[in-house]
């Protein structure tokens, strides 16, 4: 799994001008199964995406199509991690051989 940290590099007015295109990009990534969750950072300095692509290279290519990145209003950092424990709802995205947390609803 991957965590993508987006950091805005331009004023929010420039970010907001691309928001509809960015949301369309996110929807496409959810439809393809690449993204698991996403949202704004608090305070609003960027965003966070949880991704479940096959590789970092694949995710880097996907992120190059994000209108925020393509138009230079945000930069991104990818953090890769291996699950060792997860909520049952995340089982489809967890690494093989990892276990479900006990006593989870």
C-alpha positions as CSV (number, residue, x, y, z in Angstrom):
1,X,0.0,0.0,0.0
2,X,1.0,3.6,-0.4
3,X,0.2,6.9,1.2
4,X,0.5,9.9,-1.2
5,X,1.0,13.3,0.4
6,X,0.0,16.2,-1.8
7,X,1.4,19.6,-0.8
8,X,0.0,22.7,-2.4
9,X,2.6,24.9,-4.1
10,X,0.3,27.7,-5.3
11,X,-2.4,29.8,-3.6
12,X,-5.7,28.1,-2.8
13,X,-7.5,30.1,-5.6
14,X,-5.3,28.3,-8.2
15,X,-5.9,25.0,-6.5
16,X,-9.7,25.5,-6.4
17,X,-9.7,26.4,-10.1
18,X,-8.6,22.9,-10.8
19,X,-10.7,21.1,-8.2
20,X,-13.4,19.7,-10.6
21,X,-10.7,18.2,-12.8
22,X,-8.9,16.8,-9.8
23,X,-12.1,15.2,-8.5
24,X,-12.7,13.7,-11.9
25,X,-9.1,12.3,-11.8
26,X,-9.8,10.8,-8.3
27,X,-13.0,9.2,-9.5
28,X,-11.2,7.5,-12.4
29,X,-8.6,6.2,-10.0
30,X,-11.3,4.8,-7.7
31,X,-13.0,3.2,-10.7
32,X,-9.7,1.5,-11.7
33,X,-9.1,0.2,-8.1
34,X,-6.0,2.2,-7.6
35,X,-7.2,4.5,-4.8
36,X,-8.7,3.4,-1.5
37,X,-9.4,6.7,0.2
38,X,-8.5,10.4,-0.2
39,X,-9.2,13.8,1.4
40,X,-7.9,17.2,2.4
41,X,-5.2,17.8,5.0
42,X,-6.3,19.8,8.0
43,X,-5.3,22.6,7.9
44,X,-5.8,22.8,4.1
45,X,-2.2,22.7,2.9
46,X,-2.6,19.7,0.6
47,X,-4.2,16.3,0.4
48,X,-3.8,12.6,1.3
49,X,-4.4,9.6,-0.8
50,X,-4.3,5.9,0.2
51,X,-3.4,3.9,-2.9
52,X,-3.2,0.2,-3.6
53,X,-1.4,0.0,-6.9
54,X,0.9,-2.9,-7.9
55,X,4.1,-0.8,-7.7
56,X,5.5,2.6,-6.9
57,X,6.3,3.2,-10.5
58,X,2.7,2.6,-11.5
59,X,1.5,5.1,-8.8
60,X,4.1,7.7,-9.9
61,X,2.7,7.4,-13.5
62,X,-0.9,7.7,-12.3
63,X,0.0,10.8,-10.2
64,X,1.5,12.5,-13.2
65,X,-2.0,12.7,-14.7
66,X,-3.4,14.5,-11.6
67,X,-4.4,18.0,-12.8
68,X,-2.9,19.4,-9.6
69,X,0.5,17.9,-10.4
70,X,0.3,18.4,-14.1
71,X,-0.5,22.1,-13.7
72,X,2.1,22.6,-11.0
73,X,-0.3,23.6,-8.1
74,X,0.8,20.7,-6.0
75,X,3.8,18.4,-5.5
76,X,3.5,14.8,-4.1
77,X,5.4,12.4,-2.0
78,X,4.8,8.7,-2.0
79,X,5.3,6.6,1.2
80,X,5.2,2.9,0.7
81,X,4.4,0.6,3.5
82,X,3.6,-3.1,4.1
83,X,0.6,-3.9,6.2
84,X,1.2,-6.1,9.2
85,X,-2.2,-5.6,10.9
86,X,-5.4,-4.3,9.3
87,X,-9.1,-3.7,9.8
88,X,-11.3,-6.4,8.2
89,X,-12.6,-3.9,5.6
90,X,-9.1,-3.4,4.3
91,X,-8.4,-7.1,3.7
92,X,-8.7,-6.8,-0.1
93,X,-5.9,-4.2,0.0
94,X,-3.7,-5.7,2.7
95,X,-0.4,-7.5,1.9
96,X,-0.6,-11.3,1.8
97,X,0.1,-13.0,5.1
98,X,-0.9,-10.1,7.3
99,X,-3.5,-10.5,9.9
100,X,-6.8,-8.9,10.8
101,X,-6.9,-6.9,14.0
102,X,-8.8,-8.7,16.8
103,X,-12.1,-7.5,18.2
104,X,-12.9,-5.1,15.3
105,X,-16.4,-4.3,14.4
